[in-house]
Amino acid sequence: EWVSSLYQPYPYDATDGRENLDSSNPRVARGGSWFINVTVHSAMRSRNKNTSGSEIVGFRCAMSATP
């Protein structure tokens, strides 16, 4: 699943700019896939640009669209 956080190294720090929703830098993609290398676990972490598409990356709306 593609998430809103920008791809940056650990440790996580919400104040370091990784939650900037206006940035076009790569975002974190979490989870695995049965399609590639059978890596199905939630700790899997990669990056995806918001301009790319893939049949193996999905998303889930988990935050309200309005404040």
Distance bins in CASP14 RR format, pairs under 12 A and 6 or more apart:
PFRMAT RR
TARGET T0000
AUTHOR 0000-0000-0000
RMODE 2
METHOD distances of the structure
MODEL  1
1 27 0 0 0 0 0 1 0 0 0 0 0
1 28 0 0 0 0 1 0 0 0 0 0 0
1 29 1 0 0 1 0 0 0 0 0 0 0
1 30 1 0 1 0 0 0 0 0 0 0 0
1 31 1 0 0 1 0 0 0 0 0 0 0
1 32 0 0 0 0 1 0 0 0 0 0 0
1 33 0 0 0 0 0 1 0 0 0 0 0
1 42 0 0 0 0 1 0 0 0 0 0 0
1 44 0 0 0 0 0 1 0 0 0 0 0
1 45 0 0 0 0 0 1 0 0 0 0 0
1 46 0 0 0 0 0 1 0 0 0 0 0
1 48 0 0 0 0 0 1 0 0 0 0 0
1 54 0 0 0 0 0 1 0 0 0 0 0
1 56 0 0 0 0 0 1 0 0 0 0 0
1 57 1 0 0 1 0 0 0 0 0 0 0
1 58 1 0 1 0 0 0 0 0 0 0 0
1 59 1 0 1 0 0 0 0 0 0 0 0
1 60 1 0 1 0 0 0 0 0 0 0 0
1 61 0 0 0 0 0 1 0 0 0 0 0
1 62 0 0 0 0 1 0 0 0 0 0 0
2 26 0 0 0 0 0 1 0 0 0 0 0
2 27 1 0 1 0 0 0 0 0 0 0 0
2 28 1 0 0 1 0 0 0 0 0 0 0
2 29 1 0 1 0 0 0 0 0 0 0 0
2 30 0 0 0 0 1 0 0 0 0 0 0
2 31 0 0 0 0 0 1 0 0 0 0 0
2 45 0 0 0 0 0 1 0 0 0 0 0
2 46 0 0 0 0 1 0 0 0 0 0 0
2 47 0 0 0 0 1 0 0 0 0 0 0
2 48 1 0 1 0 0 0 0 0 0 0 0
2 49 0 0 0 0 0 1 0 0 0 0 0
2 50 0 0 0 0 1 0 0 0 0 0 0
2 51 0 0 0 0 0 1 0 0 0 0 0
2 52 0 0 0 0 1 0 0 0 0 0 0
2 53 0 0 0 0 1 0 0 0 0 0 0
2 54 0 0 0 0 1 0 0 0 0 0 0
2 56 0 0 0 0 0 1 0 0 0 0 0
2 57 1 0 1 0 0 0 0 0 0 0 0
2 58 1 0 1 0 0 0 0 0 0 0 0
2 59 1 0 1 0 0 0 0 0 0 0 0
2 60 0 0 0 0 1 0 0 0 0 0 0
2 61 0 0 0 0 0 1 0 0 0 0 0
2 62 0 0 0 0 0 1 0 0 0 0 0
3 12 0 0 0 0 0 1 0 0 0 0 0
3 18 0 0 0 0 0 1 0 0 0 0 0
3 19 0 0 0 0 0 1 0 0 0 0 0
3 21 0 0 0 0 0 1 0 0 0 0 0
3 26 0 0 0 0 0 1 0 0 0 0 0
3 27 1 0 0 1 0 0 0 0 0 0 0
3 28 1 0 1 0 0 0 0 0 0 0 0
3 29 1 0 0 1 0 0 0 0 0 0 0
3 30 1 0 1 0 0 0 0 0 0 0 0
3 31 0 0 0 0 1 0 0 0 0 0 0
3 42 0 0 0 0 0 1 0 0 0 0 0
3 45 0 0 0 0 1 0 0 0 0 0 0
3 46 0 0 0 0 0 1 0 0 0 0 0
3 47 0 0 0 0 0 1 0 0 0 0 0
3 48 0 0 0 0 1 0 0 0 0 0 0
3 50 0 0 0 0 0 1 0 0 0 0 0
3 57 0 0 0 0 0 1 0 0 0 0 0
3 58 0 0 0 0 0 1 0 0 0 0 0
3 59 0 0 0 0 1 0 0 0 0 0 0
3 60 0 0 0 0 1 0 0 0 0 0 0
3 61 0 0 0 0 0 1 0 0 0 0 0
3 62 0 0 0 0 1 0 0 0 0 0 0
3 63 0 0 0 0 0 1 0 0 0 0 0
4 14 0 0 0 0 0 1 0 0 0 0 0
4 17 0 0 0 0 0 1 0 0 0 0 0
4 18 0 0 0 0 1 0 0 0 0 0 0
4 19 1 0 0 1 0 0 0 0 0 0 0
4 20 0 0 0 0 1 0 0 0 0 0 0
4 21 1 0 0 1 0 0 0 0 0 0 0
4 22 0 0 0 0 0 1 0 0 0 0 0
4 23 0 0 0 0 0 1 0 0 0 0 0
4 25 0 0 0 0 0 1 0 0 0 0 0
4 27 1 0 0 1 0 0 0 0 0 0 0
4 28 0 0 0 0 1 0 0 0 0 0 0
4 29 0 0 0 0 0 1 0 0 0 0 0
4 30 0 0 0 0 0 1 0 0 0 0 0
4 50 0 0 0 0 0 1 0 0 0 0 0
4 59 0 0 0 0 1 0 0 0 0 0 0
4 60 0 0 0 0 0 1 0 0 0 0 0
4 61 0 0 0 0 0 1 0 0 0 0 0
4 62 0 0 0 0 1 0 0 0 0 0 0
4 63 1 0 0 1 0 0 0 0 0 0 0
5 12 1 0 0 1 0 0 0 0 0 0 0
5 13 0 0 0 0 0 1 0 0 0 0 0
5 14 0 0 0 0 1 0 0 0 0 0 0
5 16 0 0 0 0 0 1 0 0 0 0 0
5 17 0 0 0 0 1 0 0 0 0 0 0
5 18 1 0 1 0 0 0 0 0 0 0 0
5 19 1 0 0 1 0 0 0 0 0 0 0
5 20 0 0 0 0 1 0 0 0 0 0 0
5 21 0 0 0 0 1 0 0 0 0 0 0
5 23 0 0 0 0 0 1 0 0 0 0 0
5 25 0 0 0 0 0 1 0 0 0 0 0
5 26 0 0 0 0 0 1 0 0 0 0 0
5 27 1 0 0 1 0 0 0 0 0 0 0
5 28 1 0 1 0 0 0 0 0 0 0 0
5 29 0 0 0 0 0 1 0 0 0 0 0
5 30 0 0 0 0 1 0 0 0 0 0 0
5 45 0 0 0 0 0 1 0 0 0 0 0
5 47 0 0 0 0 0 1 0 0 0 0 0
5 48 0 0 0 0 0 1 0 0 0 0 0
5 63 0 0 0 0 0 1 0 0 0 0 0
6 12 0 0 0 0 0 1 0 0 0 0 0
6 13 0 0 0 0 0 1 0 0 0 0 0
6 14 0 0 0 0 0 1 0 0 0 0 0
6 16 0 0 0 0 1 0 0 0 0 0 0
6 17 1 0 0 1 0 0 0 0 0 0 0
6 18 1 0 1 0 0 0 0 0 0 0 0
6 19 1 0 0 1 0 0 0 0 0 0 0
6 20 1 0 0 1 0 0 0 0 0 0 0
6 21 0 0 0 0 1 0 0 0 0 0 0
6 22 0 0 0 0 0 1 0 0 0 0 0
6 23 1 0 1 0 0 0 0 0 0 0 0
6 24 0 0 0 0 1 0 0 0 0 0 0
6 25 1 0 1 0 0 0 0 0 0 0 0
6 26 1 0 0 1 0 0 0 0 0 0 0
6 27 1 0 0 1 0 0 0 0 0 0 0
6 28 1 0 0 1 0 0 0 0 0 0 0
6 29 0 0 0 0 0 1 0 0 0 0 0
6 47 0 0 0 0 1 0 0 0 0 0 0
6 48 0 0 0 0 0 1 0 0 0 0 0
6 49 0 0 0 0 0 1 0 0 0 0 0
6 50 0 0 0 0 0 1 0 0 0 0 0
7 17 0 0 0 0 0 1 0 0 0 0 0
7 18 0 0 0 0 1 0 0 0 0 0 0
7 23 0 0 0 0 0 1 0 0 0 0 0
7 25 1 0 0 1 0 0 0 0 0 0 0
7 26 1 0 1 0 0 0 0 0 0 0 0
7 27 1 0 0 1 0 0 0 0 0 0 0
7 28 1 0 1 0 0 0 0 0 0 0 0
7 29 0 0 0 0 1 0 0 0 0 0 0
7 30 0 0 0 0 0 1 0 0 0 0 0
7 45 0 0 0 0 1 0 0 0 0 0 0
7 46 0 0 0 0 1 0 0 0 0 0 0
7 47 1 1 0 0 0 0 0 0 0 0 0
7 48 0 0 0 0 1 0 0 0 0 0 0
7 49 0 0 0 0 1 0 0 0 0 0 0
7 50 0 0 0 0 0 1 0 0 0 0 0
8 14 0 0 0 0 0 1 0 0 0 0 0
8 15 0 0 0 0 0 1 0 0 0 0 0
8 16 1 0 0 1 0 0 0 0 0 0 0
8 17 1 0 0 1 0 0 0 0 0 0 0
8 18 1 0 1 0 0 0 0 0 0 0 0
8 19 0 0 0 0 0 1 0 0 0 0 0
8 20 0 0 0 0 0 1 0 0 0 0 0
8 23 0 0 0 0 0 1 0 0 0 0 0
8 25 0 0 0 0 1 0 0 0 0 0 0
8 26 0 0 0 0 1 0 0 0 0 0 0
8 27 0 0 0 0 0 1 0 0 0 0 0
8 28 0 0 0 0 1 0 0 0 0 0 0
8 45 0 0 0 0 0 1 0 0 0 0 0
8 47 0 0 0 0 1 0 0 0 0 0 0
9 16 0 0 0 0 1 0 0 0 0 0 0
9 18 0 0 0 0 1 0 0 0 0 0 0
9 28 0 0 0 0 0 1 0 0 0 0 0
9 45 0 0 0 0 0 1 0 0 0 0 0
9 47 0 0 0 0 0 1 0 0 0 0 0
10 16 0 0 0 0 0 1 0 0 0 0 0
10 18 0 0 0 0 0 1 0 0 0 0 0
10 28 0 0 0 0 0 1 0 0 0 0 0
10 43 0 0 0 0 0 1 0 0 0 0 0
10 45 0 0 0 0 1 0 0 0 0 0 0
11 18 0 0 0 0 0 1 0 0 0 0 0
12 18 1 0 0 1 0 0 0 0 0 0 0
12 19 0 0 0 0 1 0 0 0 0 0 0
12 28 0 0 0 0 0 1 0 0 0 0 0
12 45 0 0 0 0 0 1 0 0 0 0 0
13 19 0 0 0 0 1 0 0 0 0 0 0
14 20 0 0 0 0 0 1 0 0 0 0 0
17 23 1 0 0 1 0 0 0 0 0 0 0
17 25 0 0 0 0 1 0 0 0 0 0 0
18 25 0 0 0 0 1 0 0 0 0 0 0
18 26 0 0 0 0 0 1 0 0 0 0 0
18 27 0 0 0 0 1 0 0 0 0 0 0
18 28 0 0 0 0 1 0 0 0 0 0 0
18 47 0 0 0 0 0 1 0 0 0 0 0
19 25 0 0 0 0 0 1 0 0 0 0 0
19 27 0 0 0 0 0 1 0 0 0 0 0
19 28 0 0 0 0 0 1 0 0 0 0 0
19 63 0 0 0 0 0 1 0 0 0 0 0
20 27 0 0 0 0 0 1 0 0 0 0 0
21 27 0 0 0 0 1 0 0 0 0 0 0
21 50 0 0 0 0 0 1 0 0 0 0 0
21 63 0 0 0 0 0 1 0 0 0 0 0
21 65 0 0 0 0 0 1 0 0 0 0 0
22 50 0 0 0 0 0 1 0 0 0 0 0
23 49 0 0 0 0 0 1 0 0 0 0 0
23 50 0 0 0 0 1 0 0 0 0 0 0
24 48 0 0 0 0 0 1 0 0 0 0 0
24 49 1 0 0 1 0 0 0 0 0 0 0
24 50 1 0 0 1 0 0 0 0 0 0 0
24 51 1 0 0 1 0 0 0 0 0 0 0
24 52 0 0 0 0 0 1 0 0 0 0 0
25 47 0 0 0 0 1 0 0 0 0 0 0
25 48 0 0 0 0 0 1 0 0 0 0 0
25 49 1 0 0 1 0 0 0 0 0 0 0
25 50 0 0 0 0 1 0 0 0 0 0 0
25 51 0 0 0 0 0 1 0 0 0 0 0
26 45 0 0 0 0 0 1 0 0 0 0 0
26 46 0 0 0 0 1 0 0 0 0 0 0
26 47 1 1 0 0 0 0 0 0 0 0 0
26 48 1 0 0 1 0 0 0 0 0 0 0
26 49 1 0 1 0 0 0 0 0 0 0 0
26 50 1 0 0 1 0 0 0 0 0 0 0
26 51 0 0 0 0 1 0 0 0 0 0 0
26 52 0 0 0 0 1 0 0 0 0 0 0
26 57 0 0 0 0 0 1 0 0 0 0 0
27 45 0 0 0 0 0 1 0 0 0 0 0
27 46 0 0 0 0 0 1 0 0 0 0 0
27 47 1 0 0 1 0 0 0 0 0 0 0
27 48 1 0 0 1 0 0 0 0 0 0 0
27 49 1 0 0 1 0 0 0 0 0 0 0
27 50 1 0 0 1 0 0 0 0 0 0 0
27 51 0 0 0 0 0 1 0 0 0 0 0
27 52 0 0 0 0 0 1 0 0 0 0 0
27 57 0 0 0 0 0 1 0 0 0 0 0
27 58 0 0 0 0 0 1 0 0 0 0 0
27 59 0 0 0 0 1 0 0 0 0 0 0
28 43 0 0 0 0 0 1 0 0 0 0 0
28 44 0 0 0 0 0 1 0 0 0 0 0
28 45 1 0 0 1 0 0 0 0 0 0 0
28 46 1 0 0 1 0 0 0 0 0 0 0
28 47 1 0 0 1 0 0 0 0 0 0 0
28 48 0 0 0 0 1 0 0 0 0 0 0
28 49 0 0 0 0 0 1 0 0 0 0 0
28 50 0 0 0 0 0 1 0 0 0 0 0
28 57 0 0 0 0 0 1 0 0 0 0 0
28 59 0 0 0 0 0 1 0 0 0 0 0
29 36 0 0 0 0 0 1 0 0 0 0 0
29 39 0 0 0 0 0 1 0 0 0 0 0
29 42 0 0 0 0 0 1 0 0 0 0 0
29 44 0 0 0 0 1 0 0 0 0 0 0
29 45 1 0 0 1 0 0 0 0 0 0 0
29 46 1 0 1 0 0 0 0 0 0 0 0
29 47 1 0 0 1 0 0 0 0 0 0 0
29 48 1 0 1 0 0 0 0 0 0 0 0
29 49 0 0 0 0 0 1 0 0 0 0 0
29 50 0 0 0 0 0 1 0 0 0 0 0
29 52 0 0 0 0 0 1 0 0 0 0 0
29 53 0 0 0 0 0 1 0 0 0 0 0
29 54 0 0 0 0 1 0 0 0 0 0 0
29 56 0 0 0 0 1 0 0 0 0 0 0
29 57 1 0 1 0 0 0 0 0 0 0 0
29 58 0 0 0 0 1 0 0 0 0 0 0
29 59 0 0 0 0 1 0 0 0 0 0 0
29 60 0 0 0 0 0 1 0 0 0 0 0
30 39 0 0 0 0 0 1 0 0 0 0 0
30 40 0 0 0 0 0 1 0 0 0 0 0
30 41 0 0 0 0 1 0 0 0 0 0 0
30 42 1 0 0 1 0 0 0 0 0 0 0
30 43 0 0 0 0 1 0 0 0 0 0 0
30 44 1 0 0 1 0 0 0 0 0 0 0
30 45 1 0 1 0 0 0 0 0 0 0 0
30 46 0 0 0 0 1 0 0 0 0 0 0
30 47 0 0 0 0 0 1 0 0 0 0 0
30 48 0 0 0 0 0 1 0 0 0 0 0
30 57 0 0 0 0 1 0 0 0 0 0 0
30 58 0 0 0 0 0 1 0 0 0 0 0
30 59 0 0 0 0 0 1 0 0 0 0 0
30 60 0 0 0 0 0 1 0 0 0 0 0
30 62 0 0 0 0 0 1 0 0 0 0 0
31 39 1 0 0 1 0 0 0 0 0 0 0
31 40 1 0 0 1 0 0 0 0 0 0 0
31 41 1 0 0 1 0 0 0 0 0 0 0
31 42 1 0 1 0 0 0 0 0 0 0 0
31 43 1 0 0 1 0 0 0 0 0 0 0
31 44 1 0 1 0 0 0 0 0 0 0 0
31 45 1 0 0 1 0 0 0 0 0 0 0
31 46 0 0 0 0 1 0 0 0 0 0 0
31 48 0 0 0 0 0 1 0 0 0 0 0
31 56 0 0 0 0 0 1 0 0 0 0 0
31 57 0 0 0 0 1 0 0 0 0 0 0
31 58 0 0 0 0 1 0 0 0 0 0 0
31 59 0 0 0 0 0 1 0 0 0 0 0
31 60 0 0 0 0 0 1 0 0 0 0 0
32 38 0 0 0 0 1 0 0 0 0 0 0
32 39 1 0 1 0 0 0 0 0 0 0 0
32 40 1 0 1 0 0 0 0 0 0 0 0
32 41 1 0 0 1 0 0 0 0 0 0 0
32 42 0 0 0 0 1 0 0 0 0 0 0
32 43 0 0 0 0 1 0 0 0 0 0 0
32 44 1 0 1 0 0 0 0 0 0 0 0
32 45 0 0 0 0 1 0 0 0 0 0 0
32 46 0 0 0 0 1 0 0 0 0 0 0
32 56 0 0 0 0 1 0 0 0 0 0 0
32 57 0 0 0 0 1 0 0 0 0 0 0
32 58 0 0 0 0 0 1 0 0 0 0 0
33 39 1 0 0 1 0 0 0 0 0 0 0
33 40 1 0 0 1 0 0 0 0 0 0 0
33 41 0 0 0 0 0 1 0 0 0 0 0
33 44 0 0 0 0 1 0 0 0 0 0 0
33 46 0 0 0 0 0 1 0 0 0 0 0
33 54 0 0 0 0 1 0 0 0 0 0 0
33 55 0 0 0 0 1 0 0 0 0 0 0
33 56 1 0 1 0 0 0 0 0 0 0 0
33 57 0 0 0 0 1 0 0 0 0 0 0
33 58 0 0 0 0 1 0 0 0 0 0 0
34 40 1 0 1 0 0 0 0 0 0 0 0
34 41 0 0 0 0 0 1 0 0 0 0 0
34 56 0 0 0 0 1 0 0 0 0 0 0
35 54 0 0 0 0 1 0 0 0 0 0 0
35 55 0 0 0 0 1 0 0 0 0 0 0
35 56 1 0 1 0 0 0 0 0 0 0 0
35 57 0 0 0 0 0 1 0 0 0 0 0
35 58 0 0 0 0 0 1 0 0 0 0 0
36 44 0 0 0 0 0 1 0 0 0 0 0
36 46 0 0 0 0 0 1 0 0 0 0 0
36 54 0 0 0 0 0 1 0 0 0 0 0
36 55 0 0 0 0 0 1 0 0 0 0 0
36 56 1 0 0 1 0 0 0 0 0 0 0
36 57 0 0 0 0 0 1 0 0 0 0 0
37 44 0 0 0 0 1 0 0 0 0 0 0
37 46 0 0 0 0 0 1 0 0 0 0 0
37 56 0 0 0 0 0 1 0 0 0 0 0
38 44 0 0 0 0 0 1 0 0 0 0 0
39 45 0 0 0 0 0 1 0 0 0 0 0
39 46 0 0 0 0 1 0 0 0 0 0 0
39 56 0 0 0 0 0 1 0 0 0 0 0
40 56 0 0 0 0 0 1 0 0 0 0 0
44 56 0 0 0 0 0 1 0 0 0 0 0
44 57 0 0 0 0 0 1 0 0 0 0 0
46 52 0 0 0 0 0 1 0 0 0 0 0
46 54 0 0 0 0 0 1 0 0 0 0 0
46 56 0 0 0 0 0 1 0 0 0 0 0
46 57 0 0 0 0 1 0 0 0 0 0 0
47 57 0 0 0 0 0 1 0 0 0 0 0
48 54 1 0 0 1 0 0 0 0 0 0 0
48 56 0 0 0 0 0 1 0 0 0 0 0
48 57 1 0 1 0 0 0 0 0 0 0 0
48 58 0 0 0 0 1 0 0 0 0 0 0
48 59 0 0 0 0 0 1 0 0 0 0 0
49 57 0 0 0 0 0 1 0 0 0 0 0
50 57 0 0 0 0 0 1 0 0 0 0 0
50 59 0 0 0 0 0 1 0 0 0 0 0
53 59 0 0 0 0 0 1 0 0 0 0 0
END
